[in-house]
Amino acid sequence: MSDSTPSVPAAQKSRHLDGLAVEVKGLRKVFRVSGGSGGRRHHLFVAVEDASFSLEQGHSLGIVGESGSGKTTIARMLVGIEPASGGTIIVAGRDRSASTKRTAERRRRGSEMQIVFQDPYTSLDPRQSINGCINEVLKLHLTMTESERRQRIIELLDQVGLTERQGLVLPKNLSGGQRQRVAIARALAAEPAVLVLDEAVSALDVSIQAQIINLLNDIRERTNMAFIFISHNLAVVRQVTDQTLVLKKGVVVEQGATEKILDAPEDDYTKLLLASVPEPGWKPRRVSVD
């Protein structure tokens, strides 16, 4: 496989109109946490409080913060894995604030927004070939003949830097970076307006990270898709996002243009996050143990 970023077919464009891809207002998530007396007692934990942001089609938003800040909780609410406790979520002009069990509505929402998780292996069926998992998405979200689906699978594999031969194998026969490329291809198969990437490159080594980042930038430029990139890696966020939102314990403490947030932060918490990033040549200090 070549290290160069494969081109995206010129014909592939988002099926969704320009304008706001995502608009979130007053988003809130409260978890009921059991504990003590055999689980009969409980307390409420506020994971996200009054989060608001918007994202234009073709642009990219980074959501950053330390572990436990609420980043992944927001991602799970956006795609409908977790119901929101309050607030509104509008994607591609449609309100999806309330959860739904209707198959048609869930399918529609899947065609509007897809997610790529940190660990692609757990999200891929180990018994299904790569071609099979992509074909399943095409059958679910698009009206295509079998021949058209076969051709589209080849295009998607090429788009993420995989070969037709690799499409025939099971996930276990691919490397971690290759499996992440499959996860991206599968998400792109639905032709969503928005792609959510939850720590999608954090488990990859630096060289593979660079390839995936180049791939994502190329896809966004050519398809007009909007990205929400959730990460604790500020260097990666700088490379792939236009806007950045900073979360601290579920509360938005700062948001704006990525360059401004990372180069001239105003909030002390953002400054602390930036100060914790190791500089080139940094080495951990030895600590003597008595």
C-alpha positions as CSV (number, residue, x, y, z in Angstrom):
1,M,0.0,0.0,0.0
2,S,1.3,3.4,-0.9
3,D,2.0,6.0,1.8
4,S,0.5,8.7,-0.5
5,T,-3.0,9.9,0.2
6,P,-5.4,8.4,-2.4
7,S,-7.7,10.7,-4.3
8,V,-11.4,10.9,-3.7
9,P,-13.6,10.3,-6.7
10,A,-14.7,13.7,-8.0
11,A,-18.3,12.5,-8.4
12,Q,-18.6,11.8,-4.7
13,K,-20.1,14.8,-3.0
14,S,-22.2,15.1,0.1
15,R,-25.9,14.5,-0.6
16,H,-26.7,17.3,1.9
17,L,-27.1,21.0,1.3
18,D,-24.7,23.7,2.3
19,G,-25.3,25.7,5.4
20,L,-25.2,24.6,9.0
21,A,-24.4,20.9,9.3
22,V,-24.8,20.8,13.1
23,E,-26.4,23.2,15.6
24,V,-26.4,22.3,19.3
25,K,-28.1,24.5,22.0
26,G,-28.0,24.0,25.7
27,L,-27.0,20.3,25.5
28,R,-27.1,18.5,28.9
29,K,-26.5,15.0,30.1
30,V,-27.1,13.7,33.6
31,F,-26.3,10.1,34.6
32,R,-28.0,8.3,37.5
33,V,-25.1,6.6,39.3
34,S,-25.9,3.8,41.8
35,G,-23.9,3.1,44.8
36,G,-24.1,1.9,48.4
37,S,-26.7,-0.3,50.1
38,G,-26.7,-2.9,47.4
39,G,-27.3,-0.2,44.7
40,R,-30.5,1.1,46.2
41,R,-28.9,4.5,46.7
42,H,-28.0,6.7,43.8
43,H,-26.7,10.2,43.0
44,L,-26.9,12.3,39.9
45,F,-23.7,13.1,37.9
46,V,-23.8,15.9,35.4
47,A,-21.5,14.9,32.5
48,V,-22.4,17.8,30.1
49,E,-23.9,21.1,31.1
50,D,-25.3,23.7,28.7
51,A,-23.1,23.0,25.8
52,S,-23.8,25.0,22.6
53,F,-22.0,25.1,19.3
54,S,-22.6,25.1,15.6
55,L,-20.7,23.7,12.6
56,E,-21.0,24.7,8.9
57,Q,-21.0,22.1,6.2
58,G,-17.5,21.5,4.9
59,H,-15.9,22.7,8.1
60,S,-14.3,20.9,11.0
61,L,-14.8,21.3,14.8
62,G,-12.4,20.0,17.4
63,I,-13.7,19.1,20.9
64,V,-10.9,18.9,23.4
65,G,-10.4,18.4,27.1
66,E,-8.9,16.0,29.6
67,S,-10.3,12.5,30.2
68,G,-13.7,12.7,31.8
69,S,-14.4,16.2,30.5
70,G,-17.5,15.0,28.5
71,K,-16.1,14.9,25.0
72,T,-17.2,11.3,24.2
73,T,-20.5,11.9,26.0
74,I,-21.3,14.7,23.5
75,A,-20.3,12.4,20.6
76,R,-22.6,9.7,21.8
77,M,-25.5,12.1,22.2
78,L,-24.9,13.5,18.7
79,V,-25.2,10.1,17.0
80,G,-28.0,8.9,19.3
81,I,-26.2,6.3,21.3
82,E,-27.0,8.3,24.5
83,P,-30.2,10.3,24.9
84,A,-29.7,13.9,25.8
85,S,-31.1,15.0,29.2
86,G,-31.8,18.5,27.8
87,G,-31.1,20.9,24.9
88,T,-31.5,20.6,21.2
89,I,-29.5,18.8,18.5
90,I,-30.1,19.7,14.8
91,V,-28.2,17.9,12.1
92,A,-28.6,18.7,8.4
93,G,-31.6,20.9,9.3
94,R,-33.5,18.2,11.2
95,D,-34.1,18.1,14.9
96,R,-32.8,14.9,16.4
97,S,-32.9,15.9,20.1
98,A,-35.3,13.2,21.1
99,S,-34.3,9.5,20.9
100,T,-36.2,7.3,18.5
101,K,-36.9,3.6,18.1
102,R,-38.4,3.9,14.6
103,T,-36.3,2.0,12.1
104,A,-36.9,4.5,9.3
105,E,-35.9,7.4,11.4
106,R,-32.8,5.7,12.8
107,R,-31.8,4.9,9.2
108,R,-32.4,8.5,8.2
109,R,-30.2,9.7,11.1
110,G,-27.5,7.3,10.1
111,S,-27.4,8.8,6.6
112,E,-27.0,12.2,8.1
113,M,-24.2,11.5,10.7
114,Q,-21.7,8.6,11.1
115,I,-19.1,8.0,13.8
116,V,-15.6,6.4,13.8
117,F,-14.5,5.1,17.2
118,Q,-11.0,4.9,18.7
119,D,-10.9,1.1,18.5
120,P,-12.0,-0.1,15.0
121,Y,-11.6,-3.8,15.9
122,T,-14.5,-3.8,18.3
123,S,-16.8,-2.0,15.9
124,L,-16.1,-4.4,13.0
125,D,-17.8,-7.8,12.7
126,P,-14.9,-10.3,13.0
127,R,-16.8,-12.9,10.9
128,Q,-17.5,-10.5,8.0
129,S,-15.1,-9.6,5.2
130,I,-14.2,-5.9,4.7
131,N,-16.2,-5.9,1.5
132,G,-19.2,-7.4,3.4
133,C,-19.2,-4.7,6.1
134,I,-19.1,-1.9,3.6
135,N,-21.7,-3.5,1.4
136,E,-24.1,-3.8,4.4
137,V,-24.0,0.0,4.8
138,L,-24.6,0.7,1.1
139,K,-27.6,-1.6,1.1
140,L,-29.0,0.1,4.2
141,H,-28.6,3.7,3.2
142,L,-28.4,3.9,-0.6
143,T,-30.5,2.7,-3.5
144,M,-28.0,0.9,-5.7
145,T,-27.8,-2.3,-7.9
146,E,-25.4,-5.1,-6.8
147,S,-23.0,-4.1,-9.6
148,E,-23.1,-0.4,-8.5
149,R,-22.4,-1.5,-4.9
150,R,-19.4,-3.6,-6.0
151,Q,-18.0,-0.6,-7.9
152,R,-18.6,1.7,-4.9
153,I,-16.8,-0.6,-2.5
154,I,-13.8,-0.6,-4.8
155,E,-13.9,3.3,-4.9
156,L,-14.2,3.5,-1.1
157,L,-11.3,1.1,-0.5
158,D,-9.1,3.1,-2.9
159,Q,-10.2,6.3,-1.2
160,V,-8.9,5.2,2.2
161,G,-5.7,3.6,0.7
162,L,-6.8,-0.1,0.7
163,T,-6.7,-2.6,-2.2
164,E,-9.4,-4.8,-3.7
165,R,-7.5,-7.8,-2.3
166,Q,-7.7,-6.4,1.2
167,G,-11.4,-6.0,0.8
168,L,-11.7,-9.8,0.7
169,V,-10.1,-10.5,4.1
170,L,-11.4,-10.5,7.7
171,P,-10.5,-7.6,10.1
172,K,-8.1,-9.8,12.0
173,N,-5.9,-10.0,8.9
174,L,-5.3,-6.2,8.8
175,S,-3.2,-3.9,10.9
176,G,-4.6,-1.4,13.3
177,G,-4.1,1.4,10.9
178,Q,-5.7,-0.6,8.1
179,R,-8.7,-1.4,10.3
180,Q,-9.1,2.3,11.1
181,R,-9.2,3.0,7.3
182,V,-11.9,0.4,7.0
183,A,-13.9,2.1,9.7
184,I,-13.6,5.4,7.9
185,A,-14.6,3.8,4.6
186,R,-17.6,2.2,6.2
187,A,-18.7,5.5,7.6
188,L,-18.2,7.3,4.3
189,A,-20.4,4.6,2.6
190,A,-23.5,6.2,4.0
191,E,-22.5,9.6,2.5
192,P,-23.3,11.5,5.7
193,A,-23.4,15.2,6.1
194,V,-21.3,14.9,9.3
195,L,-18.5,12.5,10.3
196,V,-17.8,12.3,14.1
197,L,-14.3,11.0,14.9
198,D,-13.9,10.0,18.6
199,E,-10.2,9.7,19.3
200,A,-10.0,8.1,15.9
201,V,-6.2,8.3,15.6
202,S,-5.1,8.2,19.2
203,A,-4.3,4.5,19.2
204,L,-2.1,4.7,16.1
205,D,1.6,5.3,15.8
206,V,2.8,8.7,14.6
207,S,3.4,7.7,11.0
208,I,0.0,6.1,10.6
209,Q,-1.6,9.1,12.3
210,A,-0.1,11.3,9.7
211,Q,-1.5,9.2,6.9
212,I,-5.0,9.2,8.4
213,I,-4.9,12.9,9.0
214,N,-3.9,13.6,5.4
215,L,-6.7,11.3,4.3
216,L,-9.3,13.0,6.4
217,N,-8.2,16.5,5.2
218,D,-8.4,15.3,1.6
219,I,-11.9,13.8,2.1
220,R,-13.3,16.9,3.7
221,E,-11.9,19.2,1.0
222,R,-13.3,17.1,-1.8
223,T,-16.7,16.0,-0.4
224,N,-17.8,19.1,1.6
225,M,-18.5,16.8,4.6
226,A,-18.3,18.3,8.0
227,F,-16.1,16.7,10.7
228,I,-16.4,16.7,14.5
229,F,-13.0,15.6,15.8
230,I,-12.9,14.6,19.4
231,S,-9.4,14.3,20.8
232,H,-7.0,15.1,23.7
233,N,-4.2,15.5,21.2
234,L,-3.9,19.2,20.5
235,A,-1.3,18.8,17.8
236,V,-3.7,16.6,15.8
237,V,-6.6,19.0,16.4
238,R,-4.5,21.9,15.0
239,Q,-4.0,19.9,11.7
240,V,-7.6,18.9,11.1
241,T,-10.0,21.5,12.5
242,D,-11.1,25.1,11.8
243,Q,-12.9,25.6,15.1
244,T,-12.2,24.3,18.6
245,L,-14.4,23.9,21.7
246,V,-12.7,23.3,25.1
247,L,-14.5,21.3,27.7
248,K,-13.8,21.2,31.4
249,K,-15.9,18.9,33.6
250,G,-18.7,19.0,31.0
251,V,-18.8,22.8,30.7
252,V,-17.6,24.7,27.6
253,V,-14.9,27.1,28.9
254,E,-13.7,28.4,25.5
255,Q,-14.5,28.1,21.8
256,G,-13.4,29.8,18.6
257,A,-11.0,29.5,15.7
258,T,-8.6,26.7,16.3
259,E,-5.5,28.9,15.6
260,K,-6.7,31.5,18.1
261,I,-7.6,28.9,20.8
262,L,-4.2,27.1,20.5
263,D,-2.0,30.2,20.0
264,A,-3.7,32.8,22.2
265,P,-6.0,31.0,24.7
266,E,-7.9,33.1,27.1
267,D,-9.1,30.6,29.7
268,D,-6.7,29.3,32.3
269,Y,-7.8,25.7,31.7
270,T,-7.0,26.0,28.0
271,K,-3.6,27.4,28.9
272,L,-3.0,24.5,31.3
273,L,-3.9,22.0,28.6
274,L,-1.4,23.6,26.2
275,A,1.3,23.7,28.9
276,S,0.9,20.0,29.4
277,V,1.8,19.1,25.8
278,P,5.5,17.9,25.7
279,E,7.8,20.0,23.6
280,P,10.2,18.5,21.1
281,G,13.1,16.9,22.9
282,W,11.2,16.5,26.1
283,K,12.3,13.6,28.3
284,P,10.6,12.4,31.4
285,R,12.6,13.1,34.6
286,R,13.9,10.2,36.6
287,V,12.3,10.0,40.1
288,S,14.4,8.4,42.8
289,V,12.6,6.0,45.0
290,D,13.9,5.5,48.6
